[in-house]
Amino acid sequence: MSTALRRPVFVANWKMNYGPTEARAFVAGFAAKWSPRDDRTIIICPPAISLTTVAHALGARTDIAVGVQNVWTEEKGAFTGETSAPMARDAGASFALVGHSERRHLFGETDAQAAAKCAVAANAGLTPVLCVGEMLAQRESGGTMDCVLRQLRAGLSSLDESTIASMAIAYEPCWAIGTGKTATPDDASEVHTKIRDALRELVGDAAHEIPILYGGSVNAKNAAALMAATHVDGLLVGGASLDVESWAAICGIAYP
């Protein structure tokens, strides 16, 4: 993501879905439907076991990038079940999700671990996509901004300005993940604006080039309205990215 980052960015997070066979079939279907274009960035994040399959299935389709859903904080060692950033890079990934709400709240990932994962991903040549977002109780108590900005600053704390300026941020309110509830465009814009302001404090004018994605029950029906909101530069899509038709529709929406 060394080019103009504020072009739309659409990330498919397949979570724990699609082994190699299903992943290969999905890529074939999407590649047949999606014509290459250079006005947006398309990223598919399969489960680690399908990462190489997706990379190979894409072949010469350099307009579609591959990301890994998670990396560990060390490059190698006795960490059964984990994937290191260099391994992900070697398998074909060029992006890495870091600090997804499910990693934080199901697996206990801390702000410090998110910071370490951003650093190891960047050091391995992966572009980190740092995820931040509040729980329902925090939103209802007025703590959204405190939570989001704490996670943001902590996650970026081990990175230099040039690395921060070349990555992406994803705001995903936890209460909207897989629930069918979605932040309104105004809700998303309010938080994204605060994130942009915080990034400006860290990297100055380069903050303008950092894409801020929205994630949380995004689908083909609400994607356009979310993308029209101020400072929403892309979408992090879960369930709707598992269907070729809906994923293609989301990727193809017009951008202001």
C-alpha positions in Angstrom: 0.0 0.0 0.0 2.7 2.4 -1.0 0.5 4.1 -3.6 -2.5 6.4 -3.0 -4.0 4.7 0.0 -7.2 6.8 0.2 -8.6 5.0 -2.7 -11.3 2.6 -1.5 -10.1 -0.5 0.4 -12.3 -3.6 0.7 -11.2 -6.4 2.9 -12.9 -9.9 3.1 -12.4 -11.5 6.5 -13.5 -15.1 6.0 -12.8 -15.9 9.7 -13.0 -19.7 10.3 -14.7 -20.5 7.0 -13.5 -22.1 3.7 -10.8 -24.7 3.7 -8.6 -25.1 0.6 -11.2 -26.7 -1.6 -14.0 -24.1 -0.9 -11.4 -21.3 -1.1 -10.2 -22.4 -4.5 -13.8 -22.5 -5.8 -14.6 -19.0 -4.3 -11.5 -17.4 -5.9 -12.4 -19.0 -9.3 -15.9 -17.6 -9.1 -14.9 -14.1 -7.9 -12.1 -13.8 -10.4 -14.5 -14.7 -13.2 -16.9 -12.0 -12.1 -14.5 -9.3 -11.0 -12.6 -7.4 -13.8 -9.3 -5.9 -12.8 -9.4 -2.2 -11.9 -6.9 0.2 -10.4 -9.2 2.6 -8.5 -9.6 0.4 -5.4 -7.7 -2.1 -3.3 -9.3 -5.6 -2.8 -7.9 -7.9 -0.1 -9.0 -11.4 0.8 -8.1 -12.8 4.3 -8.7 -16.5 4.3 -8.0 -18.8 7.3 -4.3 -19.6 7.5 -4.7 -23.1 6.2 -6.2 -21.7 3.0 -3.8 -18.8 2.5 -1.4 -20.5 0.1 -4.3 -21.9 -1.9 -5.9 -18.5 -2.3 -2.6 -17.0 -3.3 -1.9 -19.7 -5.9 -5.5 -19.6 -7.2 -5.3 -15.8 -7.8 -2.2 -16.4 -10.0 -1.5 -13.4 -12.1 -4.4 -11.4 -10.6 -2.2 -8.9 -8.8 -5.3 -6.6 -8.5 -6.5 -8.8 -5.6 -4.2 -9.1 -2.6 -4.1 -11.7 0.1 -4.0 -11.1 3.9 -3.6 -13.2 7.0 -6.2 -12.9 9.8 -3.7 -13.0 12.6 0.1 -13.4 13.3 2.0 -14.3 16.4 4.4 -11.9 18.2 7.5 -13.9 17.5 9.1 -14.9 14.2 9.5 -18.6 15.1 9.7 -21.0 18.0 7.6 -23.3 20.2 4.2 -21.7 19.7 2.0 -24.5 18.7 -0.9 -23.5 16.4 0.4 -20.0 15.7 1.5 -18.4 12.4 4.4 -16.1 12.3 4.5 -12.9 10.1 7.4 -14.2 8.0 5.6 -17.5 7.4 2.5 -15.6 6.3 4.5 -13.4 4.0 6.2 -16.5 2.5 2.8 -18.1 2.0 1.6 -15.2 -0.2 0.1 -12.7 2.2 0.9 -9.0 1.9 -1.5 -7.7 4.6 -2.2 -8.8 8.2 -5.3 -8.1 10.3 -4.2 -7.2 13.9 -6.4 -6.8 17.0 -9.7 -8.0 15.4 -12.4 -7.8 18.0 -12.7 -11.6 18.1 -9.0 -11.9 18.8 -9.3 -9.3 21.6 -12.5 -10.6 23.2 -12.5 -14.3 22.5 -8.8 -15.0 22.8 -7.8 -12.3 25.3 -5.5 -10.4 23.0 -4.2 -7.2 24.7 -3.2 -3.8 23.5 0.4 -4.7 24.1 0.1 -7.8 21.9 -1.6 -5.8 19.2 1.3 -3.4 19.2 3.8 -6.3 19.0 1.9 -7.9 16.2 1.8 -4.6 14.2 5.5 -4.4 14.6 6.4 -8.0 13.6 4.0 -7.8 10.6 5.6 -4.6 9.4 9.1 -6.0 9.9 8.1 -9.0 7.8 6.9 -6.8 4.9 3.2 -7.1 5.7 0.9 -4.1 5.8 -0.8 -4.1 9.2 -4.6 -3.4 9.3 -5.1 -2.4 13.0 -8.6 -3.1 14.2 -10.1 -1.0 17.0 -13.6 -0.8 18.5 -15.7 -0.6 21.6 -18.1 -3.0 23.4 -21.8 -2.3 23.7 -21.4 -1.3 27.4 -18.7 1.2 26.5 -20.8 2.8 23.9 -23.8 3.0 26.2 -21.7 4.6 28.9 -20.2 7.2 26.6 -16.8 5.5 26.5 -16.5 4.8 22.8 -13.8 7.4 22.0 -11.7 6.6 25.1 -11.7 2.9 24.1 -11.1 3.4 20.4 -8.3 6.0 20.8 -6.6 3.9 23.5 -6.5 0.9 21.3 -5.3 3.0 18.4 -2.5 4.7 20.2 -1.4 1.5 21.9 -1.4 -0.5 18.7 0.7 2.1 16.9 3.1 2.7 19.8 5.9 0.5 18.5 5.9 1.9 14.9 7.7 4.8 13.3 5.8 7.5 11.4 6.6 6.1 8.0 5.2 2.7 8.9 2.1 4.2 10.4 1.6 6.3 7.3 1.7 3.2 5.1 -0.9 1.0 6.9 -4.6 0.9 7.5 -7.0 1.2 10.4 -10.3 -0.6 10.8 -13.1 0.6 13.1 -15.3 -2.2 14.1 -17.7 -1.6 16.9 -17.9 -5.0 18.7 -21.6 -4.7 19.2 -22.0 -4.8 15.5 -19.9 -7.8 14.7 -22.0 -10.7 13.5 -25.1 -9.3 15.2 -26.9 -7.7 12.3 -26.6 -4.4 14.0 -24.7 -1.8 12.1 -23.4 1.7 13.1 -25.2 4.3 11.1 -23.1 6.3 8.6 -23.2 9.2 11.0 -21.9 7.0 13.9 -19.1 5.7 11.7 -18.2 9.1 10.5 -18.0 10.5 14.0 -15.6 7.8 15.2 -13.6 7.8 11.9 -13.1 11.6 12.2 -11.7 11.2 15.7 -9.4 8.5 14.5 -8.2 10.7 11.7 -7.5 13.5 14.2 -5.5 11.2 16.4 -3.5 9.9 13.4 -2.8 13.5 12.4 -1.3 14.1 15.9 1.0 11.1 15.3 2.1 11.5 11.7 0.9 15.0 10.6 -0.4 15.5 7.1 0.4 11.9 6.2 -2.6 10.9 8.2 -4.7 12.0 5.2 -3.4 9.0 3.2 -4.2 6.4 5.8 -7.4 4.5 4.9 -9.9 4.1 7.8 -12.2 1.1 7.2 -15.5 0.4 8.8 -16.4 -3.2 9.8 -19.5 -4.6 11.5 -22.4 -6.4 9.8 -21.5 -4.8 6.5 -23.6 -6.2 3.5 -24.5 -5.3 0.0 -27.5 -3.3 1.1 -25.7 -0.9 3.6 -22.2 -0.8 2.0 -22.9 2.2 -0.2 -24.4 4.4 2.6 -21.4 3.6 4.8 -18.9 4.4 2.1 -20.6 7.7 1.5 -19.9 8.8 5.2 -17.1 11.2 5.9 -13.7 9.6 6.5 -14.9 6.1 5.7 -12.4 4.9 3.1 -13.3 1.2 2.9 -15.0 -1.7 4.5 -13.9 -4.8 6.5 -16.5 -7.4 5.6 -17.2 -10.7 7.4 -20.2 -12.9 6.5 -21.1 -11.0 3.3 -17.7 -11.7 1.9 -18.4 -15.4 1.9 -20.8 -15.1 -1.1 -19.3 -14.3 -4.5 -22.3 -12.2 -5.6 -22.5 -10.0 -2.4 -18.7 -9.6 -2.2 -18.5 -8.5 -5.8 -21.4 -6.1 -5.3 -19.7 -4.6 -2.2 -16.4 -4.2 -4.0 -18.0 -2.6 -7.0 -19.9 0.2 -5.2 -19.3 3.8 -6.3 -17.1 5.9 -4.1 -17.5 9.6 -3.7 
